[in-house]
Structures are given as structure tokens and as C-alpha cells.
Amino acid sequence: MPSNQNPLGALPARFRRERLLIVGCGDVGLRAAQALGAAPGATPRIRLLALTSSAERRAALRGQGITPLLGNLDQPASLRRLAGLATRVLHLAPPPAEGQAPWWRDPRTQALLRVLRLRGAPVSLVYGSTSGVYGDCGGRRVAETQPTQAHTPRAHRRVDAERLVRHYGRAAHVRTALLRIPGIYAPGREGGTPRERLLRRTPVLAADDDVYTNHIHADDLARACLAALWRGAPQRIYNASDDTQLKMGDYFDLAADLYGLARPPRVPRSTAADELPLMLLSFMSESRRLDNARLKRELRLRLRYPTVAQGLLSK
């Protein structure tokens, strides 16, 4: 797609110079900006702003056609300049790591929303959450109406952030949308493909113990963020997942076959703790299949990479 082509189609004239603030402008945030036409020397219809805590990153953001704003979500006083600045906000910043706050709270989202309440509330706000808020669903297909049952501190902090965002939307009359995001992948993204793990020969669970896993290509996630900003229903939740229905071991087997590498070894759950890192084991303790019908129906998002088989071979 040419860099100046809008993936959402022609926008009404009243939207042409809106101001989109990206908070947490990493790989997915940059892809969203690029999809809206950010490029060196370009003049996008929407003015693109990004919060950054790194002064050294400002030049790189400007080189992408994005205006950098220096501030830190862990230092609320540095955020005051954001008040009334944006007409739409894309919030992709993660909660703090363990040990930096009460284990179940997300003070970063709280700090951002406090500033956005000060004056000139945005029209819409999209928050990038995680599908981990559902917890273990025993491999069942999960729609957005499924109650949350977070099992990890990381997921509990996301549940807290979701609560804050939805309360803000109702109180400030802002159209908020929550994207519950599974594993993000894309060739060229750091850690974005299973290749390194396959080369390390990291084991996966034996078939009888395996769990369902869910995925979304980074480009499709960026497009989902933009669709939710303009098309999301008020205070709505969307599973931002592709159509793939694979167990984790089968996913790595598929990737190995596509790359021409050896399939990973399989181990029973009873011995997995001796061979796998704790973080990886936590992902292997939850099994669910995300239902993405609402994403495609309400946001009218046509996935560019509906399966990982297509996405892993993308450029």
C-alpha cells in the first residue's frame, strides 16, 4: 500500500486535520501512523503526535512524520501539556512492571486519563489491552461477553486499565474502545516470528497437554486500532485476533515447516517446568480461541493476513 493511502477509505472533510495522539508509539503505533500517511516530507490529513519519554527518540519520530511530545507516564506532572491537545487518542502503553505499583493497578493509564479530563476531551480513545484478561477458558471459543478471570498480575493490571478507560468514557462522554490483543507477530518485528525460538530448539507441550493460542499480524492490529478510533461503538470491546485456530505446538510446527527448520521437541506438562522459563509456562497455562466476528462485522475490518500461514511469509 502506498504510504499516503488511507486504509480506512476517504475520511469526511471535518476529519482531515484532526490530531491523533499515540501513547506508547512502538512498533504497532508506528505502523498505525504509517497507515495514516506519516512519512518524511508528507503532510497527512491527520496531525500525528506521539508521547515519548526519550529525548533521543524525538528525531526518529520526526523522521516518520510524527510530532514528538516529551513526557513520562510515570511522572504525571510531565503530561499536563497533553490536556485538550488531541481529538483522538491511541493508548498502547503497557502497565508498569511488577514491583513498581500495587500489583493489580495501572497508574500509567490513570495518569493519562486524569490529564485528558482537564479540558477538551477527545472524540474517541482506543486502549490496547490483552486477551490474557480472559484467563484460562479450557480451549473454549471466547466472545467479548465472556467475563474476565485474570490469573496473572500482568492481566490484573490490564483489567484495571480497562475499568479506568470505560469509566472515563462514560463520565467524559468519550467514545472508548478496548482491543483485547493476543500474540503479535510480523516478520521484521523484534521477536515477531518464531524463528529464533525454533533455532534455539525451545520445547513445546505434548499434543495431549497443548493449549490453544491466538495471533494477530502487527499490520492488521495497526489497522484495527485505526478502525476502532473511527468506527468503534461507544464503550465497546473487540477481540483483535485473526482467524487462526491452532494449538501452540501446531503453530510452531507450521512455522518450522514454512521456514524449512526442524520441528520443536515436545514435552509433557509434568516436566515442562524443568525445561521452560516461567513466563513461557504462564502462557502455556491458558487455552482459549478468540471469536473475532465483532471485529470484522462492526469495524468492517478485512484482515490482510487472516491466518498465520499467510502472515509468517509476509514481507
C-alpha positions as CSV (number, residue, x, y, z in Angstrom):
1,M,0.0,0.0,0.0
2,P,1.4,3.5,-0.8
3,S,2.4,5.4,2.3
4,N,-0.2,8.1,1.7
5,Q,-3.1,5.8,1.1
6,N,-5.7,5.7,4.0
7,P,-6.6,2.1,4.8
8,L,-10.0,3.2,6.2
9,G,-11.0,4.9,2.9
10,A,-11.7,8.6,2.3
11,L,-12.4,10.5,5.6
12,P,-15.0,13.2,5.8
13,A,-13.7,16.7,5.4
14,R,-14.2,17.5,9.1
15,F,-11.7,14.8,10.0
16,R,-8.9,15.9,7.6
17,R,-6.8,17.8,10.2
18,E,-7.7,16.0,13.3
19,R,-4.9,15.4,15.9
20,L,-4.2,11.8,16.8
21,L,-2.1,11.3,19.9
22,I,-0.3,7.9,20.1
23,V,0.7,6.9,23.6
24,G,3.1,4.0,23.5
25,C,4.3,4.6,20.0
26,G,6.3,1.4,19.5
27,D,6.1,-0.9,16.5
28,V,2.3,-1.0,16.3
29,G,1.9,2.7,16.9
30,L,4.4,3.4,14.1
31,R,2.6,1.1,11.8
32,A,-0.7,2.9,12.5
33,A,1.0,6.2,11.8
34,Q,2.4,5.0,8.6
35,A,-1.0,3.6,7.5
36,L,-2.4,7.1,8.0
37,G,0.2,8.6,5.7
38,A,3.1,9.6,8.1
39,A,6.3,9.8,6.0
40,P,9.2,12.2,5.7
41,G,8.1,15.3,3.9
42,A,4.4,14.2,3.8
43,T,1.5,16.3,5.0
44,P,-1.0,13.8,6.3
45,R,-4.7,14.7,6.7
46,I,-4.4,14.0,10.4
47,R,-1.7,15.6,12.5
48,L,0.2,12.8,14.3
49,L,1.5,13.3,17.8
50,A,3.4,10.8,20.0
51,L,4.3,10.8,23.6
52,T,7.8,9.8,24.3
53,S,9.9,9.6,27.5
54,S,13.1,9.6,25.5
55,A,14.6,12.9,24.2
56,E,16.9,10.8,22.0
57,R,13.9,9.4,20.1
58,R,12.4,12.7,19.1
59,A,14.4,12.9,15.9
60,A,13.4,9.4,14.8
61,L,9.7,10.3,15.4
62,R,10.0,13.5,13.4
63,G,11.6,11.5,10.6
64,Q,8.4,9.4,10.5
65,G,6.2,12.5,10.1
66,I,5.2,12.4,13.8
67,T,5.4,15.3,16.2
68,P,7.1,14.1,19.4
69,L,5.9,15.3,22.8
70,L,8.3,14.7,25.7
71,G,6.6,13.2,28.8
72,N,6.6,10.2,31.0
73,L,3.5,8.3,32.2
74,D,5.4,7.5,35.4
75,Q,5.7,11.3,36.1
76,P,2.2,12.7,35.9
77,A,3.3,16.3,36.1
78,S,5.1,15.9,32.7
79,L,1.8,15.1,31.0
80,R,-0.1,18.3,31.5
81,R,0.7,19.6,28.0
82,L,-1.5,16.7,26.6
83,A,-4.7,18.3,28.0
84,G,-7.0,19.2,25.2
85,L,-4.4,18.6,22.6
86,A,-5.8,15.6,20.7
87,T,-9.1,14.9,19.0
88,R,-8.4,11.1,19.2
89,V,-6.1,9.0,21.4
90,L,-4.5,5.6,20.8
91,H,-3.2,4.3,24.1
92,L,-0.8,1.4,23.6
93,A,1.5,1.9,26.6
94,P,1.8,-1.2,28.9
95,P,1.2,-1.0,32.6
96,P,4.3,-0.8,34.8
97,A,6.3,-3.9,35.6
98,E,5.8,-5.8,38.8
99,G,7.1,-4.1,41.9
100,Q,6.6,-0.6,40.5
101,A,3.0,-0.2,41.7
102,P,0.3,-2.2,43.6
103,W,0.3,-5.5,41.8
104,W,-3.2,-5.1,40.4
105,R,-3.2,-1.4,39.4
106,D,-2.2,0.5,36.3
107,P,-1.2,4.1,37.4
108,R,0.0,5.0,33.9
109,T,-3.5,4.7,32.5
110,Q,-4.8,6.6,35.5
111,A,-2.3,9.4,35.0
112,L,-3.1,9.7,31.3
113,L,-6.9,9.8,31.8
114,R,-6.6,12.4,34.6
115,V,-4.9,14.8,32.1
116,L,-7.4,14.1,29.3
117,R,-10.2,15.1,31.7
118,L,-8.7,18.6,32.2
119,R,-10.1,20.2,29.1
120,G,-11.3,19.4,25.6
121,A,-11.9,15.7,25.8
122,P,-11.1,13.7,22.7
123,V,-13.8,12.3,20.4
124,S,-12.5,8.7,20.8
125,L,-9.9,6.8,22.7
126,V,-8.7,3.2,21.9
127,Y,-6.9,1.2,24.5
128,G,-4.8,-1.8,23.6
129,S,-5.4,-4.4,26.3
130,T,-4.6,-8.2,26.3
131,S,-6.6,-11.3,25.7
132,G,-5.0,-12.5,28.9
133,V,-7.8,-10.9,30.9
134,Y,-10.0,-13.9,30.0
135,G,-7.7,-16.3,31.8
136,D,-7.9,-20.0,31.1
137,C,-11.0,-20.9,29.2
138,G,-10.2,-24.6,28.7
139,G,-9.9,-24.1,24.9
140,R,-13.4,-22.8,24.5
141,R,-14.3,-20.2,21.9
142,V,-14.4,-16.8,23.6
143,A,-16.5,-13.8,22.6
144,E,-16.3,-10.3,24.2
145,T,-19.2,-11.1,26.5
146,Q,-17.0,-13.6,28.4
147,P,-16.4,-12.3,31.9
148,T,-12.8,-11.6,32.8
149,Q,-10.9,-14.0,35.0
150,A,-7.4,-12.8,35.1
151,H,-4.9,-15.1,36.7
152,T,-1.6,-13.2,36.5
153,P,-0.5,-9.8,37.9
154,R,0.1,-8.6,34.3
155,A,-3.5,-9.5,33.3
156,H,-5.0,-8.0,36.5
157,R,-3.3,-4.7,35.7
158,R,-4.9,-4.7,32.2
159,V,-8.3,-5.4,33.8
160,D,-7.7,-2.3,36.0
161,A,-6.8,-0.2,32.9
162,E,-9.9,-1.4,31.1
163,R,-12.1,-0.4,34.1
164,L,-10.5,3.1,34.1
165,V,-10.9,3.6,30.4
166,R,-14.6,2.6,30.4
167,H,-15.3,4.7,33.4
168,Y,-13.6,7.7,31.7
169,G,-15.6,7.1,28.5
170,R,-18.9,7.2,30.4
171,A,-18.0,10.1,32.6
172,A,-16.5,12.3,29.9
173,H,-18.8,11.2,27.1
174,V,-15.8,9.9,25.1
175,R,-16.3,7.0,22.7
176,T,-13.8,4.5,24.1
177,A,-12.9,1.1,22.6
178,L,-10.9,-1.8,24.2
179,L,-8.9,-4.1,21.9
180,R,-8.1,-7.4,23.6
181,I,-4.9,-8.4,21.8
182,P,-3.3,-11.8,21.6
183,G,0.2,-12.6,20.4
184,I,1.5,-10.0,18.0
185,Y,3.8,-11.2,15.2
186,A,5.3,-9.8,11.9
187,P,8.5,-10.5,10.0
188,G,10.9,-7.7,10.8
189,R,9.4,-7.0,14.2
190,E,11.7,-7.7,17.1
191,G,10.7,-11.1,18.4
192,G,8.0,-11.0,15.8
193,T,8.4,-14.5,14.4
194,P,9.0,-18.0,16.0
195,R,12.3,-18.4,14.0
196,E,14.6,-17.6,16.9
197,R,12.8,-19.9,19.3
198,L,12.9,-22.7,16.7
199,L,16.6,-22.2,16.2
200,R,17.1,-22.5,20.0
201,R,15.1,-25.7,19.9
202,T,12.8,-24.5,22.7
203,P,10.3,-27.3,23.5
204,V,6.5,-27.1,23.2
205,L,3.9,-29.1,25.1
206,A,3.0,-32.6,24.0
207,A,-0.2,-32.8,22.0
208,D,-2.4,-34.1,24.9
209,D,-1.3,-31.2,27.1
210,D,-1.2,-28.5,24.5
211,V,-3.2,-25.2,24.6
212,Y,-4.9,-23.0,22.0
213,T,-3.1,-19.8,21.2
214,N,-4.2,-16.7,19.3
215,H,-2.4,-14.3,17.0
216,I,-2.6,-11.1,15.1
217,H,-0.2,-9.6,12.4
218,A,1.1,-6.3,13.5
219,D,-0.1,-4.6,10.3
220,D,-3.7,-5.9,10.9
221,L,-3.5,-4.8,14.5
222,A,-2.5,-1.3,13.5
223,R,-5.4,-1.2,11.1
224,A,-7.8,-2.5,13.8
225,C,-6.6,0.4,16.0
226,L,-7.5,2.9,13.4
227,A,-10.8,1.3,12.6
228,A,-11.7,1.4,16.3
229,L,-10.8,5.0,16.5
230,W,-13.3,6.0,13.8
231,R,-15.8,3.2,13.8
232,G,-15.8,1.7,17.3
233,A,-19.1,1.7,19.2
234,P,-19.2,3.6,22.5
235,Q,-17.5,1.7,25.4
236,R,-17.1,-1.4,23.2
237,I,-14.7,-4.4,23.5
238,Y,-13.2,-6.1,20.4
239,N,-11.1,-9.3,20.2
240,A,-8.3,-8.2,17.9
241,S,-7.4,-11.6,16.6
242,D,-7.0,-13.3,13.2
243,D,-8.9,-16.4,12.1
244,T,-6.3,-19.0,13.0
245,Q,-7.4,-21.8,15.2
246,L,-4.2,-23.6,16.2
247,K,-2.7,-25.1,19.4
248,M,0.6,-23.7,20.3
249,G,2.6,-26.7,19.3
250,D,0.9,-26.9,16.0
251,Y,1.7,-23.2,15.4
252,F,5.4,-23.8,15.9
253,D,5.2,-26.9,13.7
254,L,3.7,-24.9,11.0
255,A,6.3,-22.2,11.3
256,A,9.1,-24.7,11.2
257,D,7.7,-26.2,8.0
258,L,7.4,-22.8,6.4
259,Y,11.0,-21.9,7.3
260,G,12.4,-25.3,6.5
261,L,13.5,-25.8,10.1
262,A,13.2,-28.8,12.4
263,R,10.0,-29.0,14.4
264,P,10.4,-28.3,18.1
265,P,10.7,-31.1,20.6
266,R,7.5,-31.9,22.6
267,V,7.5,-32.4,26.3
268,P,4.7,-33.4,28.8
269,R,3.4,-30.7,31.1
270,S,4.7,-32.7,34.1
271,T,8.3,-32.0,33.1
272,A,7.8,-28.7,31.3
273,A,8.7,-26.6,34.4
274,D,12.2,-28.1,34.3
275,E,12.8,-27.1,30.7
276,L,10.9,-23.8,30.1
277,P,11.1,-20.3,31.5
278,L,8.4,-19.2,33.9
279,M,7.0,-16.6,31.6
280,L,6.6,-19.1,28.8
281,L,5.0,-21.5,31.2
282,S,2.4,-18.9,32.2
283,F,1.3,-18.6,28.5
284,M,1.1,-22.4,28.4
285,S,-1.4,-22.5,31.3
286,E,-4.2,-20.7,29.5
287,S,-6.1,-22.0,26.5
288,R,-8.8,-20.2,24.5
289,R,-10.0,-19.5,21.0
290,L,-10.9,-15.8,20.4
291,D,-14.0,-15.1,18.4
292,N,-13.2,-12.1,16.1
293,A,-16.7,-11.8,14.5
294,R,-17.4,-8.4,16.2
295,L,-14.0,-7.0,14.9
296,K,-14.9,-7.9,11.3
297,R,-18.6,-7.1,11.5
298,E,-18.7,-3.8,13.4
299,L,-15.3,-2.4,12.5
300,R,-15.7,-3.7,8.9
301,L,-12.0,-4.8,9.1
302,R,-10.9,-7.1,6.4
303,L,-7.8,-8.9,7.6
304,R,-4.9,-8.6,5.3
305,Y,-3.4,-11.7,7.0
306,P,-6.3,-13.8,8.2
307,T,-4.1,-16.8,9.1
308,V,-0.6,-17.1,10.5
309,A,0.3,-19.3,7.5
310,Q,-0.1,-16.1,5.3
311,G,1.3,-13.7,7.8
312,L,4.5,-15.5,8.6
313,L,5.5,-15.4,4.9
314,S,4.7,-11.7,4.5
315,K,7.3,-9.1,3.7
